[in-house]
Amino acid sequence: MRFAVLSLLIFNSFFLSHSVNAATNAQRVFGLSEYVYIEELGVRYKAKVDTGAESASINAINAKVEKGRGKKDDLVHFDLVLPDNTLKSVTLPLSKHIRIKRRAADYADDEKDYSRRPVLELTLCVGGESHKVEVNLADRRQFSKPMLIGSEPLTAFGALVDPSKKYLQDKSLCPIKADSQEHDE
């Protein structure tokens, strides 16, 4: 009888601890496209999820960096390209610059094989979860999605990617501020 009770206690302890570990190790699953709300910009975009890219990128043009005076941060002035192709002028603090390798077809032999892009710290919300991540500014008008989510933001969200699915995360879980415009296209 003691053996049966002891066996039952051990089994229950193992089962409960395994269930708790499975729940704490559960990861979100993103599809190849997801809706992303950018809190600082008040805009929601359709984003391409790309595990081969490192960072996140948003569709912006005319970026100019203004050096901060004294202890003030450097600022980036840019035009955010909205899904309806209108522009929204934005100024935000510069986090840093990064180099992005260019495709061979996109530059001549006498040009640099990389582009230098400004990077911002932005709060992205996907499926009701928000994380501050680095996002670079790039002209994405020739691409099908105005935003790209790479491996670093995916890691911040603890996300896995199911390439056979799209829009697995519920966009309604990221509340849009009252003064924001919704741009889902």
Sequence and secondary structure as in RCSB ss.txt:
>XXXX:A:sequence
MRFAVLSLLIFNSFFLSHSVNAATNAQRVFGLSEYVYIEELGVRYKAKVDTGAESASINAINAKVEKGRGKKDDL
VHFDLVLPDNTLKSVTLPLSKHIRIKRRAADYADDEKDYSRRPVLELTLCVGGESHKVEVNLADRRQFSKPMLIG
SEPLTAFGALVDPSKKYLQDKSLCPIKADSQEHDE
>XXXX:A:secstr
 HHHHHHHHHHHHHHHHHHHHHHHT  EEE SEEEEEETTTTEEEEEEE TTS SEEEEEEEEEEE   TT   E
EEEEEE TTS EEEEEEE  EEEEEE  GGGS TTS SEEEEEEEEEEEEETTEEEEEEEEEE  TTSSSSEEE 
HHHHHHHTEEE TT S  S GGGS   TT      
